[in-house]
């Protein structure tokens, strides 16, 4: 069944590798993947992308805006519930 789904015409676009965090093993893996025999053109490192995102001002601003918006929405819900319960108690 699996051979029928993944025949010779199926091309993978991403490969996930489990590596250690130390620089020596990462360099060894990158060196092995950069060989012409594997024919990999676009290598992306998740750790490197994560470090770049942590220092990217646009990404940081976007996360900040999303957090403020979510907090504002939750605050409005909380205040609305308080007012609803207060108006309900006052009417009784």
LINMO-V594037 format. One record per pair of residues at least 6 apart in sequence whose C-alpha atoms are under 8 Angstrom apart, sorted by sequence separation. I is the first residue (numbers start at 1). J is the second residue. If there is no record, write none. Layout:
i | j
I | J
I | J
This chain:
i | j
19 | 25
20 | 26
34 | 40
53 | 59
54 | 60
19 | 26
33 | 40
53 | 60
19 | 29
